Amino acid sequence: MQAEMFFGESYDRTIDFDRLKNNTQRVFAILLDEKWHSADELRLVGGSCALRRVRSLREEQFGAFNIERRRDGEGGRWEYR
């Protein structure tokens, strides 16, 4: 049996799986261009939990991708690629 990709106390697969999967795929797709993207850009495609999706993509069950982050130099916001 394959381990569940998403989990947690409030997670309900019938309600949440498709939404979380689609959000993760959209965040992954924007990061494929290897350009730096602000958290705001990622939220536009991945919803309010886009940064959680970035962290998920770093986890083994999502592919253990190497997603870099840096400060944008203007006010300390983070950028990702």
Biopython code that builds the backbone (N, CA, C, O; Angstrom):
import numpy as np
from Bio.PDB.StructureBuilder import StructureBuilder

atoms = [
    (1, "MET", "N", (0.845, -1.187, 0.000)),
    (1, "MET", "CA", (0.000, 0.000, 0.000)),
    (1, "MET", "C", (0.883, 1.242, 0.000)),
    (1, "MET", "O", (1.854, 1.317, 0.753)),
    (2, "GLN", "N", (0.551, 2.206, -0.837)),
    (2, "GLN", "CA", (1.309, 3.443, -0.928)),
    (2, "GLN", "C", (0.943, 4.358, 0.232)),
    (2, "GLN", "O", (-0.223, 4.470, 0.608)),
    (3, "ALA", "N", (1.952, 5.008, 0.791)),
    (3, "ALA", "CA", (1.706, 5.941, 1.886)),
    (3, "ALA", "C", (0.925, 7.146, 1.365)),
    (3, "ALA", "O", (1.094, 7.562, 0.218)),
    (4, "GLU", "N", (0.087, 7.688, 2.206)),
    (4, "GLU", "CA", (-0.695, 8.865, 1.850)),
    (4, "GLU", "C", (0.239, 10.058, 1.686)),
    (4, "GLU", "O", (1.116, 10.277, 2.522)),
    (5, "MET", "N", (0.059, 10.832, 0.615)),
    (5, "MET", "CA", (0.914, 11.991, 0.361)),
    (5, "MET", "C", (0.631, 13.117, 1.339)),
    (5, "MET", "O", (1.553, 13.778, 1.818)),
    (6, "PHE", "N", (-0.626, 13.333, 1.632)),
    (6, "PHE", "CA", (-1.040, 14.399, 2.535)),
    (6, "PHE", "C", (-1.640, 13.761, 3.775)),
    (6, "PHE", "O", (-2.251, 12.695, 3.702)),
    (7, "PHE", "N", (-1.466, 14.411, 4.902)),
    (7, "PHE", "CA", (-1.986, 13.849, 6.146)),
    (7, "PHE", "C", (-2.096, 14.952, 7.177)),
    (7, "PHE", "O", (-1.626, 16.068, 6.957)),
    (8, "GLY", "N", (-2.700, 14.650, 8.270)),
    (8, "GLY", "CA", (-2.854, 15.600, 9.361)),
    (8, "GLY", "C", (-4.206, 15.432, 10.024)),
    (8, "GLY", "O", (-5.105, 14.777, 9.495)),
    (9, "GLU", "N", (-4.325, 16.024, 11.164)),
    (9, "GLU", "CA", (-5.536, 15.874, 11.971)),
    (9, "GLU", "C", (-6.790, 16.347, 11.234)),
    (9, "GLU", "O", (-7.844, 15.721, 11.338)),
    (10, "SER", "N", (-6.678, 17.444, 10.493)),
    (10, "SER", "CA", (-7.858, 17.991, 9.824)),
    (10, "SER", "C", (-7.977, 17.554, 8.362)),
    (10, "SER", "O", (-8.898, 17.973, 7.661)),
    (11, "TYR", "N", (-7.048, 16.716, 7.906)),
    (11, "TYR", "CA", (-7.056, 16.279, 6.502)),
    (11, "TYR", "C", (-8.168, 15.263, 6.256)),
    (11, "TYR", "O", (-8.274, 14.258, 6.960)),
    (12, "ASP", "N", (-8.990, 15.538, 5.251)),
    (12, "ASP", "CA", (-10.036, 14.616, 4.806)),
    (12, "ASP", "C", (-9.789, 14.354, 3.326)),
    (12, "ASP", "O", (-9.974, 15.247, 2.498)),
    (13, "ARG", "N", (-9.376, 13.144, 2.990)),
    (13, "ARG", "CA", (-8.971, 12.830, 1.612)),
    (13, "ARG", "C", (-10.068, 13.160, 0.603)),
    (13, "ARG", "O", (-9.777, 13.679, -0.475)),
    (14, "THR", "N", (-11.289, 12.874, 0.927)),
    (14, "THR", "CA", (-12.379, 13.098, -0.032)),
    (14, "THR", "C", (-12.583, 14.584, -0.331)),
    (14, "THR", "O", (-13.064, 14.938, -1.408)),
    (15, "ILE", "N", (-12.226, 15.440, 0.597)),
    (15, "ILE", "CA", (-12.401, 16.876, 0.411)),
    (15, "ILE", "C", (-11.113, 17.555, -0.052)),
    (15, "ILE", "O", (-11.151, 18.452, -0.894)),
    (16, "ASP", "N", (-9.975, 17.131, 0.495)),
    (16, "ASP", "CA", (-8.729, 17.882, 0.355)),
    (16, "ASP", "C", (-7.741, 17.379, -0.688)),
    (16, "ASP", "O", (-6.937, 18.170, -1.182)),
    (17, "PHE", "N", (-7.767, 16.091, -1.045)),
    (17, "PHE", "CA", (-6.703, 15.527, -1.872)),
    (17, "PHE", "C", (-6.536, 16.236, -3.213)),
    (17, "PHE", "O", (-5.430, 16.664, -3.542)),
    (18, "ASP", "N", (-7.594, 16.368, -3.983)),
    (18, "ASP", "CA", (-7.478, 16.978, -5.315)),
    (18, "ASP", "C", (-6.970, 18.416, -5.236)),
    (18, "ASP", "O", (-6.125, 18.818, -6.036)),
    (19, "ARG", "N", (-7.473, 19.183, -4.291)),
    (19, "ARG", "CA", (-7.056, 20.576, -4.144)),
    (19, "ARG", "C", (-5.572, 20.668, -3.811)),
    (19, "ARG", "O", (-4.846, 21.444, -4.431)),
    (20, "LEU", "N", (-5.117, 19.887, -2.840)),
    (20, "LEU", "CA", (-3.709, 19.922, -2.440)),
    (20, "LEU", "C", (-2.796, 19.414, -3.552)),
    (20, "LEU", "O", (-1.726, 19.977, -3.786)),
    (21, "LYS", "N", (-3.215, 18.360, -4.233)),
    (21, "LYS", "CA", (-2.423, 17.824, -5.342)),
    (21, "LYS", "C", (-2.286, 18.858, -6.443)),
    (21, "LYS", "O", (-1.190, 19.079, -6.957)),
    (22, "ASN", "N", (-3.393, 19.495, -6.808)),
    (22, "ASN", "CA", (-3.362, 20.502, -7.868)),
    (22, "ASN", "C", (-2.526, 21.713, -7.471)),
    (22, "ASN", "O", (-1.776, 22.237, -8.295)),
    (23, "ASN", "N", (-2.639, 22.168, -6.223)),
    (23, "ASN", "CA", (-1.825, 23.287, -5.756)),
    (23, "ASN", "C", (-0.345, 22.941, -5.815)),
    (23, "ASN", "O", (0.470, 23.763, -6.232)),
    (24, "THR", "N", (0.002, 21.738, -5.403)),
    (24, "THR", "CA", (1.399, 21.304, -5.434)),
    (24, "THR", "C", (1.906, 21.255, -6.868)),
    (24, "THR", "O", (3.022, 21.694, -7.144)),
    (25, "GLN", "N", (1.112, 20.733, -7.769)),
    (25, "GLN", "CA", (1.517, 20.655, -9.174)),
    (25, "GLN", "C", (1.706, 22.044, -9.784)),
    (25, "GLN", "O", (2.628, 22.249, -10.573)),
    (26, "ARG", "N", (0.853, 22.987, -9.434)),
    (26, "ARG", "CA", (0.991, 24.348, -9.967)),
    (26, "ARG", "C", (2.246, 25.035, -9.441)),
    (26, "ARG", "O", (2.937, 25.718, -10.197)),
    (27, "VAL", "N", (2.550, 24.862, -8.161)),
    (27, "VAL", "CA", (3.779, 25.435, -7.590)),
    (27, "VAL", "C", (4.991, 24.795, -8.257)),
    (27, "VAL", "O", (5.935, 25.494, -8.626)),
    (28, "PHE", "N", (4.973, 23.485, -8.412)),
    (28, "PHE", "CA", (6.074, 22.777, -9.072)),
    (28, "PHE", "C", (6.271, 23.294, -10.494)),
    (28, "PHE", "O", (7.404, 23.519, -10.918)),
    (29, "ALA", "N", (5.190, 23.481, -11.225)),
    (29, "ALA", "CA", (5.267, 23.928, -12.619)),
    (29, "ALA", "C", (5.925, 25.301, -12.740)),
    (29, "ALA", "O", (6.729, 25.520, -13.646)),
    (30, "ILE", "N", (5.595, 26.224, -11.841)),
    (30, "ILE", "CA", (6.194, 27.553, -11.929)),
    (30, "ILE", "C", (7.681, 27.515, -11.570)),
    (30, "ILE", "O", (8.466, 28.305, -12.094)),
    (31, "LEU", "N", (8.066, 26.608, -10.686)),
    (31, "LEU", "CA", (9.471, 26.512, -10.288)),
    (31, "LEU", "C", (10.341, 25.820, -11.342)),
    (31, "LEU", "O", (11.567, 25.914, -11.285)),
    (32, "LEU", "N", (9.731, 25.141, -12.283)),
    (32, "LEU", "CA", (10.495, 24.433, -13.315)),
    (32, "LEU", "C", (11.334, 25.355, -14.196)),
    (32, "LEU", "O", (12.312, 24.909, -14.794)),
    (33, "ASP", "N", (10.968, 26.632, -14.286)),
    (33, "ASP", "CA", (11.727, 27.542, -15.144)),
    (33, "ASP", "C", (13.072, 27.947, -14.540)),
    (33, "ASP", "O", (13.871, 28.607, -15.203)),
    (34, "GLU", "N", (13.330, 27.555, -13.280)),
    (34, "GLU", "CA", (14.578, 27.807, -12.558)),
    (34, "GLU", "C", (14.870, 29.292, -12.355)),
    (34, "GLU", "O", (16.009, 29.666, -12.072)),
    (35, "LYS", "N", (13.845, 30.146, -12.497)),
    (35, "LYS", "CA", (13.988, 31.568, -12.189)),
    (35, "LYS", "C", (13.542, 31.791, -10.752)),
    (35, "LYS", "O", (12.831, 30.965, -10.180)),
    (36, "TRP", "N", (13.959, 32.905, -10.173)),
    (36, "TRP", "CA", (13.558, 33.229, -8.812)),
    (36, "TRP", "C", (12.116, 33.740, -8.800)),
    (36, "TRP", "O", (11.727, 34.557, -9.634)),
    (37, "HIS", "N", (11.332, 33.243, -7.839)),
    (37, "HIS", "CA", (9.928, 33.630, -7.699)),
    (37, "HIS", "C", (9.649, 34.038, -6.257)),
    (37, "HIS", "O", (10.076, 33.370, -5.315)),
    (38, "SER", "N", (8.933, 35.138, -6.101)),
    (38, "SER", "CA", (8.573, 35.599, -4.757)),
    (38, "SER", "C", (7.474, 34.712, -4.177)),
    (38, "SER", "O", (6.809, 33.962, -4.891)),
    (39, "ALA", "N", (7.307, 34.819, -2.880)),
    (39, "ALA", "CA", (6.230, 34.087, -2.213)),
    (39, "ALA", "C", (4.878, 34.526, -2.765)),
    (39, "ALA", "O", (3.966, 33.712, -2.909)),
    (40, "ASP", "N", (4.756, 35.810, -3.071)),
    (40, "ASP", "CA", (3.493, 36.311, -3.629)),
    (40, "ASP", "C", (3.185, 35.656, -4.978)),
    (40, "ASP", "O", (2.039, 35.293, -5.243)),
    (41, "GLU", "N", (4.196, 35.505, -5.828)),
    (41, "GLU", "CA", (3.993, 34.835, -7.123)),
    (41, "GLU", "C", (3.529, 33.395, -6.922)),
    (41, "GLU", "O", (2.624, 32.919, -7.608)),
    (42, "LEU", "N", (4.161, 32.713, -5.975)),
    (42, "LEU", "CA", (3.790, 31.319, -5.722)),
    (42, "LEU", "C", (2.375, 31.223, -5.164)),
    (42, "LEU", "O", (1.645, 30.286, -5.489)),
    (43, "ARG", "N", (1.982, 32.175, -4.334)),
    (43, "ARG", "CA", (0.619, 32.173, -3.783)),
    (43, "ARG", "C", (-0.429, 32.373, -4.876)),
    (43, "ARG", "O", (-1.540, 31.851, -4.775)),
    (44, "LEU", "N", (-0.083, 33.118, -5.910)),
    (44, "LEU", "CA", (-1.031, 33.328, -7.005)),
    (44, "LEU", "C", (-1.403, 32.019, -7.697)),
    (44, "LEU", "O", (-2.540, 31.849, -8.135)),
    (45, "VAL", "N", (-0.455, 31.101, -7.794)),
    (45, "VAL", "CA", (-0.738, 29.829, -8.470)),
    (45, "VAL", "C", (-1.057, 28.702, -7.497)),
    (45, "VAL", "O", (-1.783, 27.770, -7.843)),
    (46, "GLY", "N", (-0.517, 28.781, -6.279)),
    (46, "GLY", "CA", (-0.667, 27.682, -5.335)),
    (46, "GLY", "C", (-1.548, 27.951, -4.145)),
    (46, "GLY", "O", (-1.664, 27.109, -3.255)),
    (47, "GLY", "N", (-2.173, 29.115, -4.112)),
    (47, "GLY", "CA", (-3.058, 29.430, -3.001)),
    (47, "GLY", "C", (-2.311, 29.896, -1.766)),
    (47, "GLY", "O", (-1.093, 30.071, -1.780)),
    (48, "SER", "N", (-3.067, 30.093, -0.703)),
    (48, "SER", "CA", (-2.503, 30.665, 0.527)),
    (48, "SER", "C", (-1.454, 29.767, 1.182)),
    (48, "SER", "O", (-0.642, 30.250, 1.970)),
    (49, "CYS", "N", (-1.457, 28.488, 0.874)),
    (49, "CYS", "CA", (-0.499, 27.545, 1.461)),
    (49, "CYS", "C", (0.631, 27.199, 0.488)),
    (49, "CYS", "O", (1.225, 26.126, 0.589)),
    (50, "ALA", "N", (0.926, 28.089, -0.439)),
    (50, "ALA", "CA", (1.936, 27.803, -1.464)),
    (50, "ALA", "C", (3.301, 27.495, -0.863)),
    (50, "ALA", "O", (4.012, 26.628, -1.371)),
    (51, "LEU", "N", (3.679, 28.183, 0.202)),
    (51, "LEU", "CA", (4.996, 27.920, 0.788)),
    (51, "LEU", "C", (5.032, 26.560, 1.476)),
    (51, "LEU", "O", (6.085, 25.928, 1.559)),
    (52, "ARG", "N", (3.903, 26.123, 1.961)),
    (52, "ARG", "CA", (3.830, 24.754, 2.491)),
    (52, "ARG", "C", (4.037, 23.755, 1.354)),
    (52, "ARG", "O", (4.667, 22.716, 1.552)),
    (53, "ARG", "N", (3.518, 24.057, 0.175)),
    (53, "ARG", "CA", (3.719, 23.188, -0.989)),
    (53, "ARG", "C", (5.191, 23.161, -1.382)),
    (53, "ARG", "O", (5.692, 22.121, -1.809)),
    (54, "VAL", "N", (5.898, 24.292, -1.245)),
    (54, "VAL", "CA", (7.343, 24.318, -1.500)),
    (54, "VAL", "C", (8.044, 23.372, -0.533)),
    (54, "VAL", "O", (8.885, 22.571, -0.943)),
    (55, "ARG", "N", (7.702, 23.463, 0.742)),
    (55, "ARG", "CA", (8.307, 22.554, 1.728)),
    (55, "ARG", "C", (7.966, 21.102, 1.411)),
    (55, "ARG", "O", (8.808, 20.217, 1.562)),
    (56, "SER", "N", (6.739, 20.856, 0.975)),
    (56, "SER", "CA", (6.351, 19.485, 0.617)),
    (56, "SER", "C", (7.216, 18.950, -0.509)),
    (56, "SER", "O", (7.641, 17.795, -0.468)),
    (57, "LEU", "N", (7.481, 19.774, -1.515)),
    (57, "LEU", "CA", (8.285, 19.321, -2.652)),
    (57, "LEU", "C", (9.714, 18.955, -2.247)),
    (57, "LEU", "O", (10.397, 18.231, -2.971)),
    (58, "ARG", "N", (10.160, 19.443, -1.110)),
    (58, "ARG", "CA", (11.487, 19.076, -0.593)),
    (58, "ARG", "C", (11.467, 17.726, 0.124)),
    (58, "ARG", "O", (12.522, 17.137, 0.359)),
    (59, "GLU", "N", (10.288, 17.236, 0.468)),
    (59, "GLU", "CA", (10.157, 15.973, 1.204)),
    (59, "GLU", "C", (10.279, 14.777, 0.268)),
    (59, "GLU", "O", (9.968, 14.866, -0.920)),
    (60, "GLU", "N", (10.732, 13.668, 0.819)),
    (60, "GLU", "CA", (10.958, 12.431, 0.054)),
    (60, "GLU", "C", (9.712, 11.993, -0.714)),
    (60, "GLU", "O", (9.809, 11.638, -1.889)),
    (61, "GLN", "N", (8.566, 12.011, -0.081)),
    (61, "GLN", "CA", (7.343, 11.497, -0.714)),
    (61, "GLN", "C", (6.885, 12.347, -1.903)),
    (61, "GLN", "O", (6.054, 11.905, -2.697)),
    (62, "PHE", "N", (7.425, 13.561, -2.027)),
    (62, "PHE", "CA", (7.086, 14.434, -3.148)),
    (62, "PHE", "C", (8.227, 14.575, -4.142)),
    (62, "PHE", "O", (8.114, 15.335, -5.103)),
    (63, "GLY", "N", (9.329, 13.854, -3.930)),
    (63, "GLY", "CA", (10.436, 13.871, -4.876)),
    (63, "GLY", "C", (11.745, 14.402, -4.339)),
    (63, "GLY", "O", (12.763, 14.320, -5.027)),
    (64, "ALA", "N", (11.755, 14.943, -3.134)),
    (64, "ALA", "CA", (12.974, 15.467, -2.503)),
    (64, "ALA", "C", (13.714, 16.444, -3.426)),
    (64, "ALA", "O", (14.927, 16.341, -3.608)),
    (65, "PHE", "N", (12.972, 17.385, -4.001)),
    (65, "PHE", "CA", (13.569, 18.352, -4.912)),
    (65, "PHE", "C", (14.407, 19.370, -4.144)),
    (65, "PHE", "O", (14.090, 19.725, -3.009)),
    (66, "ASN", "N", (15.479, 19.831, -4.782)),
    (66, "ASN", "CA", (16.331, 20.853, -4.212)),
    (66, "ASN", "C", (15.772, 22.214, -4.627)),
    (66, "ASN", "O", (16.027, 22.682, -5.737)),
    (67, "ILE", "N", (15.025, 22.834, -3.749)),
    (67, "ILE", "CA", (14.431, 24.137, -4.020)),
    (67, "ILE", "C", (15.192, 25.155, -3.176)),
    (67, "ILE", "O", (15.163, 25.118, -1.946)),
    (68, "GLU", "N", (15.866, 26.055, -3.866)),
    (68, "GLU", "CA", (16.675, 27.061, -3.197)),
    (68, "GLU", "C", (15.810, 28.226, -2.751)),
    (68, "GLU", "O", (14.720, 28.451, -3.276)),
    (69, "ARG", "N", (16.323, 28.968, -1.763)),
    (69, "ARG", "CA", (15.667, 30.200, -1.359)),
    (69, "ARG", "C", (16.742, 31.228, -1.068)),
    (69, "ARG", "O", (17.873, 30.893, -0.714)),
    (70, "ARG", "N", (16.361, 32.494, -1.226)),
    (70, "ARG", "CA", (17.271, 33.592, -0.922)),
    (70, "ARG", "C", (16.426, 34.815, -0.548)),
    (70, "ARG", "O", (15.238, 34.891, -0.861)),
    (71, "ARG", "N", (17.066, 35.753, 0.119)),
    (71, "ARG", "CA", (16.398, 37.019, 0.420)),
    (71, "ARG", "C", (16.434, 37.890, -0.826)),
    (71, "ARG", "O", (17.418, 37.880, -1.565)),
    (72, "ASP", "N", (15.380, 38.635, -1.059)),
    (72, "ASP", "CA", (15.285, 39.429, -2.281)),
    (72, "ASP", "C", (16.132, 40.701, -2.248)),
    (72, "ASP", "O", (16.279, 41.359, -3.278)),
    (73, "GLY", "N", (16.685, 41.060, -1.104)),
    (73, "GLY", "CA", (17.526, 42.240, -1.016)),
    (73, "GLY", "C", (16.758, 43.530, -0.747)),
    (73, "GLY", "O", (17.366, 44.575, -0.516)),
    (74, "GLU", "N", (15.446, 43.467, -0.776)),
    (74, "GLU", "CA", (14.609, 44.646, -0.539)),
    (74, "GLU", "C", (13.579, 44.354, 0.540)),
    (74, "GLU", "O", (12.425, 44.061, 0.225)),
    (75, "GLY", "N", (13.958, 44.426, 1.759)),
    (75, "GLY", "CA", (12.982, 44.222, 2.807)),
    (75, "GLY", "C", (12.970, 42.814, 3.381)),
    (75, "GLY", "O", (12.149, 42.507, 4.245)),
    (76, "GLY", "N", (13.851, 41.972, 2.924)),
    (76, "GLY", "CA", (13.998, 40.665, 3.534)),
    (76, "GLY", "C", (12.988, 39.617, 3.139)),
    (76, "GLY", "O", (12.867, 38.602, 3.824)),
    (77, "ARG", "N", (12.250, 39.825, 2.051)),
    (77, "ARG", "CA", (11.326, 38.784, 1.598)),
    (77, "ARG", "C", (12.110, 37.663, 0.921)),
    (77, "ARG", "O", (13.196, 37.881, 0.383)),
    (78, "TRP", "N", (11.545, 36.471, 0.958)),
    (78, "TRP", "CA", (12.200, 35.300, 0.372)),
    (78, "TRP", "C", (11.760, 35.089, -1.071)),
    (78, "TRP", "O", (10.629, 35.392, -1.452)),
    (79, "GLU", "N", (12.693, 34.557, -1.861)),
    (79, "GLU", "CA", (12.436, 34.121, -3.216)),
    (79, "GLU", "C", (12.854, 32.660, -3.330)),
    (79, "GLU", "O", (13.728, 32.197, -2.598)),
    (80, "TYR", "N", (12.233, 31.950, -4.236)),
    (80, "TYR", "CA", (12.445, 30.507, -4.384)),
    (80, "TYR", "C", (12.693, 30.142, -5.838)),
    (80, "TYR", "O", (12.157, 30.768, -6.752)),
    (81, "ARG", "N", (13.524, 29.105, -6.038)),
    (81, "ARG", "CA", (13.693, 28.508, -7.363)),
    (81, "ARG", "C", (14.117, 27.066, -7.205)),
    (81, "ARG", "O", (14.317, 26.368, -8.199)),
]
sb = StructureBuilder()
sb.init_structure("model")
sb.init_model(0)
sb.init_chain("A")
sb.init_seg("    ")
for serial, (resi, resn, name, xyz) in enumerate(atoms, 1):
    if name == "N":
        sb.init_residue(resn, " ", resi, " ")
    sb.init_atom(name, np.array(xyz, "f"), 0.0, 1.0, " ", f" {name:<3s}", serial, name[0])
structure = sb.get_structure()
